[in-house]
Amino acid sequence: MIHLAHLAQDLFNTPLAIHPRKAEVAMAGLAERLGVTQLMRMDGTLAPMAFDDDDEFAQSARTRRNDTDMGYDMIGGIGMIPISGTLVQKTRSLRPYSGMTGYDGIRQAFCTAMVDDDVEMVAFDIQSGGGSIAGLFDLVDLIHSARGIKPIAAILSEYAYSAAYVIASAVDPGRLYVPRTGGTGSNGAICMHVDMSEALSKAGLKVTFITSEGADRKTDGHSEIPLSDDAFAAIKADVDAMGTLLHETVGRNRGLAASAVREQRAATFLGAKGVAAGLADAVAAPDAALAALLAEIA
């Protein structure tokens, strides 16, 4: 329940870098626990009310390790750092846990691997639809700044979208692998606001906010009241600012103009199309990508 509370704080009324379908999965899992019986998309269709991405939300046996775990697995001379599920700022775990991966865990594992003499190359094993913006860009700047110290690579064990793709983009040029059925992209920011005011009215409940003098904007974005024009404009400005930062960061990492990333309109690209769009370097199954990286350090 503690993790659910933190996830709810990270998902609502704050800019996110997450693939919309993956946001639905995370929302559905929370909604059932918050008493929400149905979610509706912008086009009027109903969203599924279940965790339907078992591959992302199943707890791996690798998360149940002792305290000596460094957060990465050694394969030859490569330190493999797993990234999967919804990305959040903090989980206090070095590895993916309960459907989430924390930027704090990725940072710690990466820093440890970079100073581990047994690690000749660091590689991220990524399968994630993205997540929180909070903490993302500091982590990505750290990875990008470490280029040249040790080789850094990313193997998509199917897809990396939005925040997960921004992390992947920070690795060395030429070392970002995507499988032919995998995906890259969804480079943009999104914010979800839940308006519960009508549901509360139907339930016979009325919420009154009492704010101090001069703090009338204190209620901006609260789900108990309709979203005002001023609140919408403020949230939209934040989302736009985060989107611009994302475009600029991906552009820097991949040697693309920020405008070129923006012009992709947060589209996703399958396999070779991601390579053609400049978002990946080669199409390869994860085992083939790993073999190519091992050959580099042999």
GIJO-V838492 format. One line per field, one symbol per residue. ss: DSSP state (~ for helix, > for strand, _ for the rest). phi: phi as a letter, one per 40 degrees, with the letter a starting at -180 (. if undefined). Layout:
ss: ???
phi: ???
This chain:
ss: _~~~~~~~~~~>___>>>_~~~~~~~~~~~~~~~____>>_____>>______~~~~___~~~_________>>>__>>>>>>>>>>>________>__>>>~~~~~~~~~~~~~_____>>>>>>>>>>>>___~~~~~~~~~~_____>>>>>>>>>>>_~~~~~~~______>>>____>>>____>_>____~~~~~~_____________~~~~_________~~~~~~~~~~~~~~~~~~~~~~~~~~___~~~~~_____>>>_~~~~~_____>>__~~~~~~~~~~~~_
phi: .cccccccccccfacbbacdccccccccccdcccgccabbcccgccccbacbbdccbccccccbbcccccgabcbgcbccbcbagccbcabfbcbdafgbbcccccdcccccccbcccccabbcbbaachiccdgcccccccccccdgcacbbbbcciaabfdccdcdccccdgbbbbccccbbhfcababbbbcccccccccgbbbbcbbccgbccccdgcccbcccccccccccccccccccccccccdccbgbcdccccccfgcbbcfccccccgcabacacdccccccccccbc
